[in-house]
Amino acid sequence: MTMTSESTTPKKRGRPFGIYGAKRRHQELIDQFVYALGGPTNVTPWEKDDICRTVSLIVIAQEKRRQISKHGASSANELLALARIEEVAADAVRSLNLPGSTSRRIKGIGRDEDAK
């Protein structure tokens, strides 16, 4: 092949499927927690750091659960690690001291989503 025939092939355009979904989900959860605590003007930088850590734990637990549901667990230790991550994520949500039952209204956290 010559150099001209290789350069005339069209390049794929657009973003690859699924890459930005996790980032967008991460930002949506952060926004929901911030608004549950009274909005951006009422959240201190320390609370914002706690929210980011909590959301990271939630996203890790969700992704691990999705992988195990799709491919199965390779060992009992993998299931134990998932249970620990989910427990730590739930503790992190509780430590935010959300007012009332706000954590139930935030999409993607809690046992209600798994029960459906």
C-alpha positions as CSV (number, residue, x, y, z in Angstrom):
1,M,0.0,0.0,0.0
2,T,1.1,3.5,-0.7
3,M,1.1,6.3,1.7
4,T,-1.8,8.0,-0.1
5,S,-4.2,5.0,0.2
6,E,-3.6,4.7,3.9
7,S,-4.2,8.4,4.6
8,T,-7.5,8.4,2.6
9,T,-9.2,6.0,5.0
10,P,-11.8,7.9,7.1
11,K,-11.0,8.2,10.7
12,K,-13.7,7.3,13.3
13,R,-15.1,10.4,14.9
14,G,-16.9,11.0,18.1
15,R,-16.3,9.8,21.6
16,P,-16.0,6.1,22.4
17,F,-19.1,4.7,24.1
18,G,-19.1,4.6,27.9
19,I,-16.0,6.5,28.7
20,Y,-17.6,9.6,29.9
21,G,-20.6,7.9,31.6
22,A,-18.8,7.2,34.8
23,K,-17.5,10.8,35.1
24,R,-20.9,12.2,34.4
25,R,-22.4,9.8,37.1
26,H,-19.8,10.9,39.5
27,Q,-20.6,14.6,39.0
28,E,-24.3,14.0,39.3
29,L,-23.9,12.2,42.6
30,I,-21.7,15.0,43.9
31,D,-24.3,17.6,42.9
32,Q,-27.1,15.6,44.6
33,F,-25.2,15.4,47.8
34,V,-24.3,19.1,47.7
35,Y,-27.9,20.1,47.2
36,A,-29.0,17.7,50.0
37,L,-26.7,19.5,52.4
38,G,-28.2,22.9,51.5
39,G,-26.6,23.9,48.2
40,P,-23.1,25.0,47.1
41,T,-23.2,28.1,49.3
42,N,-23.8,26.1,52.5
43,V,-21.2,23.4,51.9
44,T,-17.7,24.0,53.4
45,P,-14.6,22.8,51.6
46,W,-14.2,20.0,54.1
47,E,-17.7,18.8,53.5
48,K,-17.0,19.0,49.8
49,D,-14.0,16.7,50.3
50,D,-16.1,14.3,52.3
51,I,-18.7,14.3,49.6
52,C,-16.1,13.5,46.9
53,R,-14.7,10.7,49.0
54,T,-18.1,9.3,49.6
55,V,-19.1,9.4,45.9
56,S,-15.8,7.7,44.9
57,L,-16.6,4.9,47.3
58,I,-20.1,4.6,46.0
59,V,-18.9,4.5,42.3
60,I,-16.3,1.9,43.1
61,A,-18.8,-0.3,44.9
62,Q,-21.3,0.1,42.0
63,E,-18.7,-0.8,39.4
64,K,-17.5,-3.8,41.3
65,R,-21.0,-5.0,41.8
66,R,-21.7,-4.6,38.0
67,Q,-18.6,-6.5,37.1
68,I,-19.4,-9.4,39.5
69,S,-23.0,-9.5,38.2
70,K,-21.8,-9.6,34.6
71,H,-18.8,-12.0,34.9
72,G,-19.4,-13.7,38.2
73,A,-17.0,-13.8,41.2
74,S,-13.7,-15.5,40.8
75,S,-13.5,-16.3,44.5
76,A,-15.1,-15.8,47.8
77,N,-12.5,-13.2,48.6
78,E,-13.8,-11.1,45.8
79,L,-17.3,-11.2,47.2
80,L,-16.0,-10.4,50.7
81,A,-14.1,-7.4,49.2
82,L,-17.3,-6.2,47.6
83,A,-19.3,-6.5,50.8
84,R,-16.6,-4.5,52.6
85,I,-16.5,-1.7,50.0
86,E,-20.3,-1.4,50.1
87,E,-20.3,-1.3,53.9
88,V,-17.6,1.5,53.9
89,A,-19.6,3.4,51.3
90,A,-22.8,3.1,53.4
91,D,-20.9,4.3,56.4
92,A,-19.5,7.3,54.4
93,V,-23.0,8.3,53.4
94,R,-24.2,8.1,57.0
95,S,-21.2,10.2,58.1
96,L,-22.4,13.1,55.9
97,N,-25.3,13.5,58.3
98,L,-27.8,14.2,55.5
99,P,-31.0,15.8,56.8
100,G,-34.1,13.5,57.1
101,S,-34.3,10.7,54.7
102,T,-32.5,12.5,51.9
103,S,-30.2,9.6,51.2
104,R,-33.2,7.6,50.1
105,R,-34.0,10.2,47.5
106,I,-30.5,10.3,46.0
107,K,-30.5,8.0,43.0
108,G,-28.1,5.1,43.0
109,I,-27.4,4.6,46.7
110,G,-29.0,2.4,49.2
111,R,-30.6,-1.1,49.1
112,D,-33.8,0.1,47.3
113,E,-32.0,0.1,43.9
114,D,-30.7,-3.5,44.4
115,A,-34.2,-4.7,45.3
116,K,-35.8,-3.6,42.0
